Amino acid sequence: METVISSLSSALVLSSMYILVSLGFALLLSIMGILNFAHGAIYMVAGYICYQFSVELGLNQWISLILSVVIVGLFGLFLEKFCFRPFLKDWFRAVVMTIAVTLIIETTVNVTVGVYTRQLPLFIPGVFKAGAISVSAERILTFIAGGVLLLLLTWFIRKAKMGQQMLAIAQNSEGAAFQGIDINRVSAIACVMGCALAAIAGCLMGALFQLSPYAGDSMLLKAIQIVILSGIGSFGGIVFAGLIIGFIDAILPLLTSGAITQTVGVGIIIVLLLVRPQGFFGREV
């Protein structure tokens, strides 16, 4: 029973973080039409920034998280204006730019911090116990934070005026422009939100797992898998796809090797694209 509870908690934690990162990735893809391959590096560097503030400078852990999110969000504003906006009509150059940003971030971390892994202190130490069930408080925090942020983002996209404008641009950017929507402004806000979501996930996951200069590569792969499974343009489907990938990554390693677990995730995507090219809920990729 203890193993089952631990596996379920791991699955929920992974799923919530996968969903947060994937939503940020999907925002840029749907609104700007950009495959942001730097999204994983942004997730990674946020964890390192939080580590520098909390461990190296001795700041409060929560203040360090907030500062990391703010810094990475402002970096997203810089990316949108100077790295993405000039190449909106040139998809290939935009992809090359995101790869260049990834290399710059990873190399900078390698040079300044080194290749040695780091780990953030727990935001909430301790273990929650209920009878024979025991789950670390950090995992509960991570899951709750992911769930709350997901609900807030869902409300924002469905109810807030800016969220409605994002949906309009994702459905038809030219039509949205004719309706008077400032596409550049909405794109900038979407980029800030996407980077901020990745930053929160990077800080929270940095307390559960080790940080490394290339930790974002695996998270980027998960985000791409989830967006493909959900379908391009489907934000709701990301939740469903994130739960699938999260449970696969948490449960399968108990039954087989990690390499086979990764293969199963990729295999599911291949089969889905053969049967349903538009993913679960979106349009064709």
VEXTI-667250 format. One line per 5 residues: their letters; for each residue x negated, y, z negated of N, C-alpha, C, CB. Coordinates in steps of 0.1 Angstrom, whole numbers, plus 2048, in hexadecimal, padded with zeros to 3 digits. Atoms other than C-alpha are relative to their C-alpha. Glycine has a CB too. Layout:
a	X/Y/Z/X/Y/Z/X/Y/Z/X/Y/Z  ...;
This chain:
metvi	7F8/7F4/800/800/800/800/7F7/80D/800/809/800/7F4  809/7F4/800/7E4/818/7F8/7FA/803/80D/7F5/7FE/7F5  806/7FE/7F3/7D4/812/819/80A/806/80A/7FB/7F2/806  7F6/7FB/7F7/7F5/818/82B/803/80F/7FE/80D/7F8/7FE  7FE/7F2/804/7FB/839/818/7F4/808/805/802/802/7F1;
sslss	80B/7F9/7FB/7D8/844/820/800/802/80F/7F3/7F9/7FB  7FF/7FF/7F1/7DC/83C/845/80B/80A/805/802/7F2/806  7F5/7F7/7FC/7FD/84E/847/7FC/80F/7FD/80D/7FC/7F8  804/7F2/803/7EF/86D/836/7F5/805/80A/7FA/801/7F2  80A/7FC/7F5/7D1/86D/84E/807/803/80D/7F6/7F4/801;
alvls	7F9/7FE/7F4/7E9/869/86B/807/80E/800/80A/7F5/803  7F8/7F3/801/7FE/887/860/7F6/80C/800/809/800/7F3  80A/7F5/800/7DF/89D/859/7FA/802/80E/7F5/7FD/7F6  806/7FF/7F2/7CF/895/87B/80B/805/809/7FB/7F2/804  7F6/7FB/7F7/7F0/89A/88D/803/80F/7FE/80D/7F8/7FD;
smyil	7FE/7F2/802/7F6/8BC/87D/7F5/809/805/802/803/7F1  80C/7F8/7FB/7D3/8C8/885/7FF/7FF/810/7F3/7FB/7FA  800/801/7F1/7D5/8BA/8A9/80A/809/806/803/7F1/804  7F5/7F8/7FB/7F6/8CC/8AE/7FC/80F/800/80D/7FE/7F8  804/7F2/801/7E8/8ED/8A2/7F6/804/80B/7FA/803/7F2;
vslgf	80A/7FD/7F5/7CA/8EC/8B9/806/7FF/80E/7F4/7F6/7FE  7FA/802/7F3/7DF/8DF/8D6/809/80B/804/807/7F3/800  7F7/7F5/7FE/7F8/8FB/8D2/7F8/80C/805/808/803/7F4  808/7F5/7FC/7DD/915/8D5/7FA/7FE/80E/7F4/802/7F7  804/804/7F2/7CF/903/8F4/80B/802/80A/7FA/7F2/800;
allls	7F5/7FF/7F7/7F1/901/903/805/80E/803/80C/7F7/7FB  7FC/7F3/7FE/7F9/925/8FE/7F9/807/80B/7FE/808/7F3  808/7FA/7F5/7DC/930/914/803/7FA/80D/7F2/7FF/7FC  7FE/808/7F3/7E3/915/92E/80D/805/806/800/7F1/7FD  7F3/7FD/7FB/808/91E/930/801/80F/804/80B/7FD/7F6;
imgil	7FE/7F2/7FE/806/944/92E/7F6/806/80B/7FE/807/7F3  80B/7FA/7F7/7E4/94B/940/7FC/7F6/80B/7F4/804/7F8  804/80A/7F6/7E0/92B/954/7F1/7FC/7FF/803/805/80E  80F/802/802/7BD/926/945/7FE/7F4/7F7/7FA/80C/7F9  805/80C/808/7AE/905/939/7F5/805/7F8/7FC/7F4/80A;
nfahg	80A/7FA/809/79B/913/91C/7F8/7F5/7FA/807/808/7F5  809/80B/806/77F/8F9/917/7F8/805/7F5/7F7/7FB/80C  807/7FB/80B/771/910/8FD/808/7FE/7F3/7FC/80F/802  7F7/800/80B/78E/909/8E6/7FA/7F7/7F5/80E/7FA/804  806/809/80A/77C/8EC/8D4/7F4/806/7F9/7FB/7F3/807;
aiymv	80B/7F9/806/75D/901/8CF/805/80B/7F6/7F7/807/80B  7FA/7F6/809/773/91C/8BF/805/7FA/7F3/80C/807/807  7FC/808/80C/782/902/8A8/7F4/7FD/7F7/807/7F3/804  80C/804/807/75F/8F7/89E/7F9/80C/7F9/7F6/7FA/80A  807/7F4/805/750/91A/899/807/806/7F4/7FD/80A/80B;
agyic	7F9/7FB/80B/76C/924/882/7FD/7F9/7F3/80F/7FF/803  804/807/80C/763/909/86A/7F2/804/7FB/7FF/7F1/803  80E/7FC/804/73E/914/86A/801/80E/7FA/7F7/800/80C  7FE/7F2/806/749/939/864/805/7FF/7F2/809/808/809  7FA/801/80E/75E/92E/846/7F5/7FA/7F7/80C/7F6/801;
yqfsv	80B/806/808/740/919/83A/7F6/80B/7FC/7F9/7F5/808  80A/7F6/803/729/937/83C/805/80A/7F5/7FC/808/80D  7FA/7F7/80A/741/94D/828/801/7F9/7F3/80D/805/805  7FD/806/80C/74A/934/80E/7F4/7F9/7F9/80B/7F5/802  80B/807/806/72A/920/809/7F4/809/7FF/7FD/7F3/807;
elgln	80C/7F9/7FF/70E/936/814/801/80E/7F9/7FC/803/80E  7FF/7F3/806/71C/958/808/808/7FF/7F3/808/809/809  7F9/801/80D/731/94A/7EB/80D/806/7FF/7F7/804/7F6  7F3/7F9/801/752/95A/7F4/80B/7F5/7FD/803/806/80D  7F5/809/803/773/94B/7E9/804/7F8/80D/80C/808/7FB;
qwisl	7FE/809/7F5/77D/92E/7FF/80C/805/809/804/7F2/7FB  7F4/7FB/7F8/79F/93D/809/7FD/80D/807/80C/801/7F7  804/7F3/7FA/790/95F/810/7F7/7FC/80C/7F9/809/7F7  809/804/7F5/776/94D/826/809/7FB/80C/7F7/7F5/7FB  7F7/805/7F6/792/93C/839/807/80B/808/80B/7F6/7FA;
ilsvv	7F9/7F5/7FA/7A5/95C/83F/7F6/808/809/806/809/7F5  80A/7F9/7F9/785/96E/84A/7FC/7F9/80D/7F3/802/7F8  803/808/7F4/77D/951/862/80B/801/80B/7FE/7F2/7FC  7F4/7FF/7F6/7A0/953/872/800/80D/806/80D/7FD/7F8  800/7F3/7FB/79E/978/876/7F4/802/80A/7FE/80B/7F5;
ivglf	80B/7FF/7F7/77B/977/886/802/7F8/80D/7F3/7FB/7F9  7FE/808/7F4/784/95B/89E/80C/805/808/803/7F1/7FC  7F5/7FA/7F9/7A5/96C/8A6/7FC/80C/808/80B/804/7F7  805/7F4/7F8/793/98C/8B0/7F7/7FB/80B/7F8/809/7F6  808/805/7F5/77B/977/8C4/809/7FB/80B/7F7/7F4/7FB;
glfle	7F7/804/7F6/799/969/8D6/805/80D/808/80C/7FA/7FA  7FD/7F4/7F9/7A2/98D/8DF/7F5/804/80A/803/80C/7F6  80C/7FE/7F7/77F/992/8ED/800/7F7/80C/7F3/7FF/7F8  800/80A/7F5/782/972/901/80A/804/80B/803/7F2/7FA  7F5/7FD/7F7/7A3/97C/910/7FD/80B/809/80D/802/7F9;
kfcfr	802/7F4/7F9/798/99E/91B/7F4/800/809/7FE/80C/7F7  80C/7FF/7F9/775/998/927/7FC/7F3/807/7F5/804/7F7  804/80D/7FA/773/973/930/80B/7F9/808/7FC/7F6/7F5  7F5/807/7F9/796/968/93B/807/809/809/80A/7FB/7F5  7F8/7F7/7F8/7A9/986/948/7FA/803/80E/802/80D/7F9;
pflkd	805/7FD/7F3/790/98E/964/801/7F4/80A/7F1/804/7FF  801/80C/7F7/793/96A/972/80E/7F9/800/7F6/7F6/7FB  7F3/806/800/7B9/965/96F/804/7FA/80E/80A/80A/7FC  7FC/804/7F3/7BC/962/995/7F5/7F6/806/802/80C/809  80A/80A/7FB/79D/94B/998/7FE/7F5/7F6/7F2/808/803;
wfrav	7FF/80B/80A/7A4/92B/986/7F2/7F9/7FE/80A/7F5/804  80D/807/801/782/91B/98D/7F6/809/7F8/7FA/7FE/80E  809/7F8/808/76E/939/980/804/801/7F2/7FF/80E/807  7FB/7FF/80E/784/93B/961/7FB/7F3/7F9/80F/801/800  804/80C/806/77C/916/95A/7F1/801/7FD/803/7F4/808;
vmtia	80E/7FE/802/757/91D/95F/7FC/809/7F4/7F9/805/80D  802/7F7/80B/759/93A/947/803/7FA/7F2/809/80C/802  7FD/807/80C/769/925/92C/7F5/7F6/7FC/80E/7F9/800  80C/809/802/74D/90B/930/7F4/807/7FB/7FD/7F8/80C  80C/7F8/804/733/926/92D/802/805/7F2/7FF/80C/80A;
vtlii	7FE/7FB/80E/743/934/90D/7FE/7F4/7F6/80F/805/7FF  802/80C/808/743/910/8FF/7F1/7FE/7FD/806/7F4/806  80E/803/801/71E/90C/906/7F9/80B/7F7/7F9/800/80E  806/7F5/808/716/92F/8F7/803/7FD/7F1/806/80D/805  7FC/802/80E/729/927/8D7/7F8/7F4/7FA/80F/7FE/7FF;
ettvn	806/80C/806/71B/904/8D2/7F1/802/7FF/802/7F4/809  80E/7FD/801/6F7/910/8DA/7FD/809/7F5/7FB/805/80D  802/7F6/80B/6FA/92D/8C2/801/7F9/7F3/80B/80B/801  7FF/807/80D/706/916/8A6/7F4/7F7/7FE/80D/7F8/800  80B/808/801/6EA/8FE/8AE/7F3/807/7FC/7FD/7F9/80D;
vtvgv	80C/7F8/803/6CF/919/8AD/801/806/7F2/7FF/80B/80A  7FF/7F8/80D/6DC/92C/88E/802/7F7/7F4/80B/80A/801  7FD/809/80B/6E9/90F/879/7F8/7F3/800/80F/7FD/7FF  807/80D/7FE/6D8/8F0/887/809/7F5/803/7F8/7FD/7F3  7F8/80C/7FC/6E4/8CE/891/806/7F8/7F4/7F8/7F7/808;
ytrql	7FC/807/80C/6E9/8C3/86D/80F/803/7FD/7F8/803/7F3  7F2/7FE/802/70D/8BD/863/803/808/7F2/807/7F2/7FF  7FC/7F9/80C/71F/8D2/849/80E/7FC/7FC/800/810/802  7F2/803/804/73F/8CE/835/804/80A/7F6/801/7F2/7F9  7FA/7F6/808/755/8E8/825/805/7FA/7F3/80B/807/807;
plfip	7FA/804/80D/75F/8E5/800/80F/7FE/802/7FC/809/7F5  7F2/802/800/782/8D9/7FA/807/80D/7FC/804/7F4/7F7  7F8/7F4/803/79C/8F5/7FA/808/7FD/7F3/809/804/80B  7F9/805/80D/7B0/8E1/7DF/7FA/7F3/7FC/80F/800/803  806/80D/805/79B/8C6/7CD/80B/7F9/7F8/7F4/802/7F8;
gvfka	7F7/808/808/7AC/8AA/7BC/808/7F6/808/80A/808/7F8  7F8/80B/7FA/7C4/88D/7C3/80E/801/7FB/7FA/7F2/7FE  7F2/800/804/7EA/88D/7C3/804/7F1/7FE/809/807/80B  7FC/80E/803/7F8/86D/7B2/80E/800/7FD/7F7/7FB/7F5  7F2/803/803/81B/85F/7B2/801/7F1/7FF/809/806/80B;
gaisv	800/80E/802/81B/83D/7A3/7F4/7F9/805/80D/7F9/807  80B/807/7FA/805/826/7B8/7FA/808/80C/803/7F2/804  804/7F8/7F4/802/841/7D3/7F7/80B/7FC/80D/805/807  809/7F5/803/7E5/858/7D3/7FB/806/80D/7F4/7FC/7F7  804/7F9/7F4/7DD/872/7EE/7F8/80C/7FC/80C/804/809;
saeri	808/7F4/804/7C2/88D/7ED/808/80D/802/7F3/800/808  7F9/7F3/7FF/7D0/8B0/7E7/7FC/807/80D/7FD/808/7F4  805/7F9/7F4/7BB/8BD/804/808/7FB/80D/7F1/7FD/803  7F8/805/7F4/7CE/8A6/81D/80E/805/7FF/800/7F1/800  7F3/7FB/801/7EF/8B1/80F/800/80F/804/805/7FF/7F2;
ltfia	801/7F2/7FC/7E4/8D6/813/7FF/801/80F/7F4/806/7F9  802/7FF/7F1/7D9/8D0/837/80C/7FD/807/7F5/7F7/804  7F4/804/7FA/7F9/8BF/840/80B/80B/7FF/805/7F2/7FB  7F6/7F6/803/80F/8D9/830/7FD/80D/808/801/804/7F1  804/7F4/7F8/7FB/8F6/840/803/7FE/80F/7F1/803/7FE;
ggvll	7FD/802/7F2/7FE/8E6/862/80F/800/803/7FA/7F2/804  7F2/800/7FE/823/8E0/85E/806/80E/7FF/807/7F8/7F6  7FB/7F2/801/82A/904/852/7FC/808/80C/7FB/806/7F3  804/7F8/7F4/816/913/86E/807/7FC/80C/7F1/7FF/802  7F9/805/7F5/827/8FD/887/80E/806/800/801/7F1/800;
llltw	7F3/7FA/801/849/909/87B/801/80F/803/806/7FD/7F1  801/7F2/7FD/83F/92D/87B/7FD/803/80F/7F4/807/7F8  803/7FE/7F2/831/92A/89E/80C/7FD/809/7F4/7F8/805  7F3/803/7F9/851/919/8AA/80A/80B/7FF/805/7F3/7FA  7F7/7F5/802/866/934/89B/7FC/80C/808/801/804/7F1;
firka	805/7F4/7F9/850/94F/8AA/802/7FF/80F/7F1/802/7FE  7FE/802/7F2/852/940/8CD/80E/801/804/7F9/7F3/805  7F2/801/7FD/877/93A/8CC/808/80C/7FD/806/7F4/7F9  7F7/7F6/805/884/958/8B9/7FA/80E/802/802/7FE/7F2  806/7F3/800/86A/975/8B9/800/805/80F/7F2/800/7FA;
kmgqq	800/7FA/7F2/86A/98D/8D7/7F3/7FD/807/802/810/7FF  80D/804/7FA/845/987/8DD/800/7F2/805/7F5/803/7F7  7FF/80E/7FC/84B/962/8DD/808/7FD/80C/805/7F8/7F4  7F7/801/7F4/867/965/8F6/7F8/805/80D/80D/808/7FE  808/7FC/7F5/850/979/90C/7F5/7F6/804/7F9/80E/7FD;
mlaia	809/80A/7FD/836/95E/90A/806/7F5/808/7F9/7FA/7F3  7F8/80B/7F9/850/944/915/803/805/80E/80D/7FC/7F8  7FD/7FB/7F2/85A/95B/932/7F4/800/809/806/80E/7FE  80C/800/7F8/836/95E/93E/7FC/7F2/803/7F5/807/7F8  803/80E/7FE/831/939/93A/808/7FA/80B/801/7F8/7F4;
qnseg	7F7/805/7F6/84F/932/950/7FE/807/80E/80F/802/7FB  801/7F9/7F4/84A/94D/96A/7F9/80D/7FD/80E/802/807  808/7F4/803/82E/967/966/804/80C/809/7F1/7FD/801  7FD/7F5/7F7/838/97B/984/80E/806/7FD/800/7FC/80F  7F2/7FB/804/85D/97D/97A/7FF/807/7F3/809/7F4/7FF;
aafqg	802/7F9/80C/852/987/957/7FA/80E/802/7F7/7F8/7F6  806/7F3/7FD/83D/9A3/965/80A/80A/805/7F4/7FF/809  7F5/7F7/7FA/85B/9B0/979/80A/804/7F5/807/7F8/80B  7F7/7FC/80B/86F/9B1/959/7F9/80A/7F6/804/7F3/7F8  806/7F6/808/856/9C9/94A/7F7/7FA/7F4/80A/809/7FA;
idinr	809/806/80A/842/9B0/934/7F2/803/803/803/7F1/7FF  80E/7FD/7FF/81E/9BB/92E/7F8/7F2/7FF/7FB/80A/7F6  806/80D/800/80D/99A/938/7F2/800/7F9/7FE/7FB/80F  80D/800/807/7EA/9A5/92D/801/801/7F1/7F8/80C/805  7FE/7FF/80E/7F7/9AF/90B/804/7F3/7FA/80A/80B/7FC;
vsaia	7FB/80D/805/80A/98E/906/7F5/7F6/801/80C/7FC/808  80B/80A/7FE/7EC/97A/913/7F6/802/7F5/7FA/801/80D  80A/7FE/80A/7D5/98B/8FA/805/7FB/7F2/7FD/80F/7FF  7FB/805/80D/7EC/984/8DD/801/7F0/800/80F/805/7FE  800/80E/7FF/7F0/960/8E9/7F2/7FA/7FD/805/7FB/80D;
cvmgc	80E/805/802/7CA/95C/8EA/7FC/802/7F1/7F6/808/809  804/7FE/80E/7C6/96B/8C7/807/7F5/7F7/805/80E/7FB  7F9/80A/807/7E1/953/8BA/7FA/7F2/802/80F/800/804  806/80D/7FD/7D1/935/8CB/7F3/7FE/7F9/7FE/7FE/80F  80D/801/807/7AF/93C/8BD/802/7FF/7F1/7F7/80C/804;
alaai	7FE/800/80F/7BD/943/89A/805/7F2/7FC/80B/80A/7FD  7FB/80E/804/7D0/921/89A/7F4/7F6/800/80A/7FC/80A  80B/809/7FF/7B0/90F/8A5/7F7/803/7F4/7F8/802/80D  808/7FD/80C/79D/922/889/805/7FA/7F3/7FF/80F/7FF  7FA/806/80C/7B5/917/86E/7FE/7F1/800/80F/803/7FF;
agclm	802/80F/7FF/7B3/8F3/87A/7F1/7FD/7FD/804/7FB/80D  80E/802/802/78D/8F6/87B/7FB/801/7F1/7F7/809/808  804/7FE/80E/78A/903/857/805/7F5/7F8/805/80D/7FB  7FA/80A/808/7A2/8EA/849/7FA/7F2/802/80F/7FF/802  806/80D/7FD/793/8CC/85B/7F1/800/7FC/801/7FE/80F;
galfq	80E/800/805/770/8D8/851/7FF/7FC/7F2/7FB/80E/802  801/805/80E/779/8D0/82D/803/7F1/7FF/80A/808/7F8  7FD/80E/800/785/8AD/836/7F5/7F8/807/80D/7FD/806  80A/807/7F8/76A/8A4/850/7F4/809/802/806/7FC/80E  80D/7F9/7FF/747/8AE/858/800/80A/80C/7F4/7F7/801;
lspya	802/7F7/7F5/73F/8CC/86D/7F3/7FD/808/800/80F/7FB  80C/801/7F8/727/8C9/88A/802/809/80C/7FE/7F1/805  7FF/7F7/7F5/71F/8DF/8A8/809/7FB/80C/7F2/803/806  7F8/806/7F5/732/8C7/8BF/80D/7FA/7FB/7F7/7F5/807  7F4/805/806/74F/8BF/8A8/80C/804/808/802/805/7F2;
gdsml	7F5/7FC/7F8/765/8D3/8BF/803/7F9/80D/7FE/80F/803  7FE/807/7F3/760/8BD/8DD/80B/7F5/7FF/7F3/7F9/804  7F6/80A/802/775/8A1/8CF/80E/806/7FE/7FD/7F7/7F4  7F3/7F9/802/790/8B9/8C4/806/805/80D/7FF/80B/7F6  7FC/7FC/7F3/791/8C8/8E7/806/7F5/808/7F4/806/808;
lkaiq	7FB/80B/7F9/796/8A6/8F5/80E/7FC/7FB/7F6/7F4/7FF  7F3/804/805/7B3/89F/8DE/80A/80B/805/7FF/800/7F0  7F7/7F5/7FC/7C3/8C1/8E7/804/7FD/80F/7FA/80E/7FF  7FC/803/7F2/7C1/8B8/90C/809/7F4/802/7F3/7FE/808  7F8/80C/800/7CF/896/906/80F/803/7FC/7FB/7F5/7F7;
ivils	7F3/7FD/806/7EC/8A4/8F2/808/809/80A/7FF/807/7F3  7F9/7F8/7F6/7F4/8BF/90C/805/7F8/80C/7F7/80C/804  7FC/808/7F4/7F4/8A6/928/80C/7F7/7FC/7F4/7F7/805  7F5/809/804/80A/88E/914/80D/807/7FF/7FD/7F9/7F3  7F4/7F8/802/823/8A9/90B/805/805/80D/7FD/80B/7F6;
gigsf	7FB/7FA/7F3/824/8B8/92E/7FC/80E/800/80E/7FE/802  803/7F2/7FF/817/8D9/93A/80C/809/7FE/7F8/803/80D  7F5/7F7/802/82D/8F5/92E/80A/7FC/7F5/808/802/80C  7F7/805/80B/83E/8E1/912/7F9/802/7F2/804/7F2/802  805/7FE/80E/836/8EF/8EF/806/7F6/7F6/803/80E/7FB;
ggivf	7FA/80A/809/84F/8D8/8DE/7FA/7F2/801/80F/800/802  806/80D/7FD/840/8B9/8EE/7F3/7FE/7F9/7FF/7FE/80E  80D/801/806/81F/8C1/8DE/801/7FA/7F2/7F9/80E/7FF  7FD/806/80D/82D/8B7/8BC/801/7F1/801/80C/806/7F9  7FE/80F/7FE/838/895/8C9/7F3/7FA/804/80B/7FE/80A;
aglii	80D/806/7FC/817/88F/8DB/7F5/800/7F6/7FB/807/80D  80A/7FF/80A/802/89B/8BE/802/7F5/7F5/801/80E/7F9  7FE/80B/809/813/882/8A7/7FC/7F3/805/810/800/7FC  805/80D/7FA/80C/866/8BF/7F1/7FF/7FF/805/7FF/80F  80F/801/800/7E7/86E/8C3/7FB/800/7F1/7FA/80C/807;
gfida	804/800/80E/7E4/875/89D/801/7F2/7FA/808/80A/7F8  7FE/80D/806/7F3/854/893/7F7/7F5/807/80E/7FC/802  809/809/7FA/7DE/841/8AD/7F2/801/7FA/7FF/803/810  80D/7FE/805/7BE/851/8A0/7FF/7FC/7F1/7FC/80E/802  801/803/80E/7C7/84A/87C/802/7F1/7FD/80A/808/7F8;
ilpll	7FC/80E/803/7D6/827/87E/7F7/7F6/808/80E/7FE/804  807/80A/7F8/7C3/815/89A/7F2/7FD/7FB/7FE/805/80E  80D/803/805/7A0/819/88A/800/7F5/7F5/7F9/80C/7FB  7FF/80B/80A/7AD/802/86E/801/7F2/806/80C/803/7F7  7FE/80D/7F9/7B4/7E7/888/7F5/7FD/80A/80D/800/807;
tsgai	80A/802/7F5/798/7EC/8A1/7F5/80A/7FF/806/7FF/80E  80B/7F6/800/779/801/8A9/804/80D/804/7F4/7FB/808  7FD/7F2/7FC/778/826/8AE/800/802/80F/7F7/80A/7FA  801/7FF/7F1/76E/822/8D3/80D/7FB/806/7F4/7F8/805  7F4/805/7FA/78D/80D/8DA/80C/80A/7FD/803/7F2/7FA;
tqtvg	7F5/7F6/803/7A3/827/8C8/800/80B/80A/7FD/806/7F2  801/7F6/7F6/796/842/8E0/805/7FB/80D/7F2/805/801  7FC/806/7F3/79C/82B/8FE/80F/7FF/800/7FA/7F3/802  7F1/801/800/7C0/825/8F3/807/80D/803/805/7FA/7F2  7FB/7F3/7FD/7C7/84A/8F2/7FF/804/80E/7F9/80B/7F7;
vgiii	802/7FC/7F2/7B9/850/915/809/7F7/808/7F1/7FF/804  7F8/809/7F9/7CB/831/921/80F/804/801/7FF/7F2/7FB  7F2/7FB/800/7ED/83E/916/802/80B/809/803/804/7F1  7FE/7F5/7F7/7E7/85E/929/800/7FB/80F/7F4/80A/7FE  801/805/7F2/7DD/84B/949/80D/7FA/804/7F4/7F6/801;
vlllv	7F3/807/7FD/7FC/835/947/80B/80A/802/804/7F6/7F5  7F6/7F6/800/812/853/940/800/808/80D/7FF/80A/7F4  802/7F8/7F3/804/867/95E/804/7F8/80C/7F2/805/801  7FC/809/7F5/80B/849/974/80F/7FF/801/7FA/7F2/7FF  7F1/802/801/82F/845/968/807/80E/800/803/7F8/7F4;
rpqgf	7F9/7F3/802/838/869/95F/7F5/80B/801/808/801/7F3  80B/7F6/7FF/81F/883/96D/803/80D/7F9/7FF/803/80F  7FD/7F4/807/831/8A0/95C/7FF/7FF/7F1/80E/805/804  801/801/80E/82B/892/93A/80D/7FD/7F9/7FA/80C/7F9  7F3/803/806/846/88C/920/80B/80A/802/7FE/7FF/7F1;
fgrev	7F6/7F6/7FF/857/8AD/922/7FD/80C/809/802/806/7F2  804/7F5/7F8/845/8C4/93A/801/7FE/80F/7F2/804/7FD  800/801/7F2/83E/8CA/95E/7F3/7F8/804/801/80E/807  80B/808/7FB/825/8B7/974/7F3/807/7FD/801/7FD/80F  80D/7FB/803/800/8BB/96B/7F8/7FF/80D/7F9/7F8/7F4;
